[in-house]
Amino acid sequence: MAKRSRLAARPGQRRPLQRPPARPAGTKPGGLTRDELLRAAELEAAIVAEEKAAEDTRRVRDRGRETSPAEPNAVGVRYSSTPLGVRAAEEYAYVRRDVRRIAIVGGFLIAILAVLEVLVNGMHLFTL
């Protein structure tokens, strides 16, 4: 049976050195070539230009969304002088609507149960 050689498996042995690939001519140790630096500068300038254009379009788009403080339901408007009850009535109108819907659905369910009670136990229409 042939023995397999294992790297750094036995005590007292080290792994072979991992050497990086050879550098192209004209580079400094740990540095980039002049062409690579120029290309990186071009890419960075293009990215900065795109970011600036995106920021400008976002500002223009947000400028159209600004609301005046005279609007009562304006997003981002602080209610510093309005009473708490008025703010609660404006902000929680959806809660009142949802509670009303829940009450209506609950009423229908109770009505259906009452009709079934009368049909099953009162009139003996269905037998279980």
Disulfide bonds with the S-S distance in Angstrom:
none
